[in-house]
Amino acid sequence: MPKKTSLYDFHVKLKASIVDFGGFSLPVFYTSIQEEHQAVRNNIGIFDVSHMGNIIFNFRTKKEAVNFFNYLLPNDYSKIYPGKCIYSPMLNHKGTVIDDLIVMSLSDTLYHVIVNASNIEKDFIWIKEIVSGYKNIEIKNDSDNLSIIAVQGPNSALFLSKEFHFNIADLKSFNVIIENYKNSEIIISKTGYTGEDGCEIIVKNEKAMEMINEIFIKGNKYKIKPCGLGARDTLRLEAGLPLYGHELDADHYPLQSMISWSIKLNKDYGFIGKDELLKNQNSFKEILIGFEVPGKAIPRNKMNILDAGNNITGYVTSGSYSPTLQKNIGLAYLAKNRINDSELKIQIRNRIEKIKIIDVPFYKRSKK
């Protein structure tokens, strides 16, 4: 039986199409994926992302926190400070990906880490095992007590500033602040998963329904639109953002994907999986690429990529029609020796269509 988030009744009231996603009952759409997608690209959309995991860390000193995260994760946390968020994959001892996550520094000693819903228990067990080798680090899985409302789109900051008086006008990308809502502390971050400007609001479950109803009511004059998982997926795909279980998994090294920038092999810290990464950084045989299908067929996860002789040379990790670009796009793991092949194809059910390798991200918002 899938879990219900604290906002489940909100989705039912708006007659959303609800599915089981990673063990949670969540809306896939309310009206249509394309409508909701365009609302985020052009105005404001709101999402229930309360299925995401929340792991809280308390350290005695900032130095302890930096040392711990620099060992646990391959990105560099030596320059983290209160109000800063840093993304990283989390690797196993083989150097492949357990999960990808965001570390948010709320103070020198208090850190809030967001992990993927399907990996909450696995991640917490893994981290607890690592923590056991350190003294005086306190960790707590607070996922069941917190909700997350994502407010995304070019007009989202204006809306939240004007209607809720949150101090986010100057909040920069990958920054976080603590605010107050109805005498309850909330966390507002600006990390996003849509390629647009926007915020994520972490709020206690008991205040979540009140907050989303107020957002919805006050957002009426802004033509705010509730959005489901379908739009979240097309938005993140256009922005070239990975999804764990698709682009990232325990079968691939992060250096094979679009997040290789987050692997700091030269930082002054040894981290879990580093030795294996160094040993294998030039030996993997496939790499993640972006592509488009000039024809009308839509690529989907697990479809085969073929070479000129119709031999399988890769597979799709994510694919969709792009409402913004109005073409069919996808991400795929492709054999490295086929990266310059101009005759690549995709098998879409009983059809074979040509594909063209293109740069990722497919879409990048213009910054004013």
Residue pairs with C-beta under 8 A, 6 or more apart in sequence:
2 20
2 21
2 23
2 24
2 25
3 23
3 24
3 25
3 51
4 24
4 25
5 24
5 25
5 26
5 48
5 50
5 51
5 147
6 50
6 147
6 205
6 206
6 208
6 209
7 48
7 50
7 147
7 149
7 208
7 209
7 212
8 25
9 209
10 48
10 209
10 212
10 213
10 216
10 226
11 18
11 26
11 27
11 30
11 48
11 226
12 18
14 30
14 226
15 30
16 27
16 28
16 29
16 30
16 226
16 228
17 27
17 28
17 29
17 30
17 228
18 25
18 26
18 27
18 28
19 25
19 26
19 27
19 28
19 229
21 28
21 51
21 117
21 229
22 51
22 116
22 117
22 118
23 51
23 117
23 118
24 51
24 117
26 48
26 51
26 228
26 229
27 48
27 226
27 228
27 229
28 228
28 229
28 230
29 36
29 227
29 228
29 229
29 230
29 231
30 36
30 225
30 226
30 227
30 228
31 225
33 228
33 230
33 231
33 234
33 323
34 323
35 225
36 45
36 225
36 226
36 227
36 228
36 230
36 231
37 227
37 230
37 231
37 234
37 235
37 323
37 324
38 323
38 324
39 45
39 153
39 223
39 224
39 225
39 227
39 231
40 152
40 153
40 194
40 196
40 198
40 225
40 227
40 231
40 235
41 153
41 154
41 196
41 235
41 323
41 324
42 153
42 154
43 153
43 154
43 155
43 222
43 223
43 224
43 225
44 151
44 152
44 153
44 154
44 155
44 156
44 159
44 219
44 222
44 223
44 224
44 225
45 151
45 152
45 153
45 194
45 224
45 225
45 226
45 227
45 231
46 149
46 150
46 151
46 152
46 212
46 215
46 216
46 219
46 224
46 225
46 226
46 227
47 149
47 150
47 152
47 226
47 227
47 228
47 232
48 147
48 148
48 149
48 212
49 148
49 149
49 150
49 193
49 200
49 232
50 146
50 147
50 148
50 149
50 208
51 117
52 114
52 115
52 116
52 117
52 143
52 148
53 114
53 115
53 116
53 117
53 119
53 120
53 123
53 124
53 141
53 143
54 112
54 113
54 114
54 141
54 142
54 143
54 145
54 146
54 148
54 202
55 112
55 113
55 115
55 123
55 124
55 127
55 139
55 140
55 141
55 142
55 143
56 110
56 111
56 112
56 113
56 139
56 140
56 142
57 65
57 68
57 110
57 111
57 112
57 113
57 137
57 138
57 139
58 109
58 110
58 137
58 138
58 139
59 65
59 68
59 109
59 110
59 111
59 136
59 137
60 109
60 136
61 108
61 109
62 108
62 109
64 109
64 134
64 136
64 137
65 77
65 80
65 105
65 108
65 109
65 111
66 77
66 78
66 80
67 269
68 131
68 134
68 137
69 77
69 80
69 103
69 111
70 76
70 77
70 78
70 267
70 269
70 271
71 130
71 269
71 270
71 271
71 272
72 90
72 127
72 130
72 271
72 272
73 88
73 89
73 90
73 91
73 101
73 103
73 271
73 272
74 88
74 89
74 91
74 254
74 262
74 263
74 264
74 265
74 271
74 272
74 273
74 274
74 277
75 86
75 87
75 88
75 262
75 263
75 264
76 86
76 264
76 267
76 269
77 86
77 103
78 267
78 268
78 269
80 86
80 103
80 105
81 105
82 105
82 106
82 107
82 108
83 105
83 175
83 176
83 177
84 104
84 105
84 174
84 175
84 176
85 102
85 103
85 104
85 105
85 174
85 175
85 176
85 189
85 190
85 191
86 102
86 103
86 174
87 100
87 101
87 102
87 174
87 191
87 259
87 262
88 100
88 101
88 102
88 103
88 262
89 97
89 98
89 99
89 100
89 101
89 248
89 254
89 259
89 262
89 263
90 97
90 98
90 99
90 100
90 101
90 123
90 126
90 272
91 97
91 98
91 254
91 271
91 272
91 273
91 277
92 98
92 126
92 250
92 272
92 273
93 272
93 273
93 276
94 250
94 273
94 276
95 253
95 273
95 274
95 275
95 276
95 277
95 280
96 249
96 250
96 251
96 252
96 253
96 254
96 273
97 244
97 248
97 249
97 250
97 252
97 253
97 254
98 119
98 122
98 123
98 126
98 250
99 115
99 116
99 119
99 122
99 123
99 244
99 248
100 116
100 242
100 244
100 248
100 259
101 113
101 114
101 115
101 116
101 123
102 113
102 114
102 189
102 191
103 111
103 112
103 113
104 111
104 112
104 113
104 114
104 176
104 187
104 189
105 111
105 176
106 112
106 176
106 178
106 187
112 176
112 187
112 202
114 148
114 191
115 123
116 123
116 244
118 244
118 245
119 244
120 141
120 143
124 139
124 141
127 139
128 139
130 272
131 137
131 139
144 205
145 204
145 205
146 202
146 203
146 204
146 205
147 202
147 203
147 204
147 205
147 208
148 200
148 201
148 202
148 203
149 200
149 201
149 203
149 208
149 211
149 212
149 215
150 192
150 193
150 194
150 198
150 199
150 200
150 201
151 159
151 160
151 198
151 199
151 200
151 201
151 215
152 192
152 194
152 196
152 197
152 198
152 199
152 227
152 235
153 194
153 196
153 197
153 198
154 196
154 197
154 365
155 222
156 196
156 197
156 198
156 199
157 168
157 169
157 171
157 197
157 198
157 199
159 218
159 219
159 222
159 224
160 166
160 168
160 188
160 199
161 167
161 168
161 169
163 218
163 219
164 181
164 214
164 218
166 179
166 188
166 199
167 177
167 179
168 177
168 188
168 190
168 199
171 177
171 188
171 190
171 199
172 190
173 190
173 191
173 192
174 190
174 191
175 189
175 190
176 187
176 188
176 189
176 190
177 187
177 188
178 185
178 186
178 187
178 188
179 185
179 186
179 187
179 188
180 186
181 203
181 207
181 211
182 207
182 210
184 203
184 204
184 206
184 207
186 201
186 202
186 203
186 204
186 207
187 201
187 202
188 199
188 200
188 201
188 202
189 199
189 200
189 202
190 197
190 198
190 199
190 200
191 200
192 198
192 200
193 232
193 235
193 236
193 239
193 241
194 232
194 235
194 236
194 239
195 235
195 236
195 238
195 239
195 240
195 241
195 361
195 363
195 364
195 365
196 235
196 365
197 365
201 211
203 211
215 224
216 224
216 226
233 243
233 318
233 320
234 320
234 321
234 322
234 323
236 243
237 318
237 319
237 320
237 322
237 329
237 330
237 331
237 362
238 322
238 324
238 325
238 329
238 361
238 362
238 363
239 361
239 362
239 363
239 364
240 258
240 290
240 331
240 360
240 361
240 362
241 361
242 248
242 257
242 258
242 259
242 331
243 317
243 318
246 301
246 317
246 318
246 331
247 257
247 258
247 288
247 317
247 318
247 331
248 254
248 257
248 259
252 284
252 333
253 277
253 280
253 281
253 284
254 260
254 262
254 263
254 277
255 263
255 277
255 281
255 284
256 284
256 286
256 287
256 288
256 333
257 288
258 288
258 331
258 360
263 277
265 274
265 277
265 278
265 281
284 336
285 335
285 336
285 337
286 314
286 333
286 334
286 335
286 336
287 333
287 334
287 336
287 339
288 317
288 331
288 332
288 333
288 334
289 314
289 331
289 332
289 333
289 334
289 339
289 357
289 360
290 329
290 330
290 331
290 357
290 358
290 359
290 360
290 361
290 362
291 299
291 329
291 330
291 331
291 332
291 344
291 346
291 355
291 356
291 357
291 358
292 327
292 328
292 329
292 330
292 355
292 356
292 358
292 362
293 299
293 327
293 328
293 329
293 330
293 346
293 348
293 353
293 354
293 355
294 327
294 353
294 354
294 355
294 356
295 328
295 353
295 354
296 328
297 328
297 346
297 348
297 351
297 353
298 319
298 320
298 321
298 328
298 348
299 316
299 319
299 320
299 328
299 329
299 330
299 332
299 346
299 348
299 355
300 316
300 319
300 348
301 316
301 317
301 318
301 319
302 315
302 316
303 315
303 316
303 319
303 346
303 347
303 348
304 312
304 314
304 315
304 316
304 346
304 347
305 312
305 313
305 314
305 315
305 316
305 332
305 334
305 344
305 345
305 346
305 355
306 312
306 313
306 344
306 345
306 346
306 347
306 352
307 313
307 338
307 341
307 343
307 344
307 345
308 341
308 343
308 345
310 345
310 352
313 334
313 335
313 338
313 341
313 344
314 332
314 333
314 334
314 335
314 338
315 332
315 333
316 330
316 331
316 332
316 346
317 330
317 331
317 332
317 333
318 330
318 331
319 328
319 329
319 330
319 331
320 328
320 329
320 330
321 327
321 328
321 329
322 328
322 329
322 362
322 363
324 363
325 362
325 363
329 358
329 362
330 346
330 355
331 360
334 344
334 357
338 344
339 357
343 354
344 354
344 355
344 356
344 357
345 352
345 353
345 354
345 355
346 352
346 353
346 355
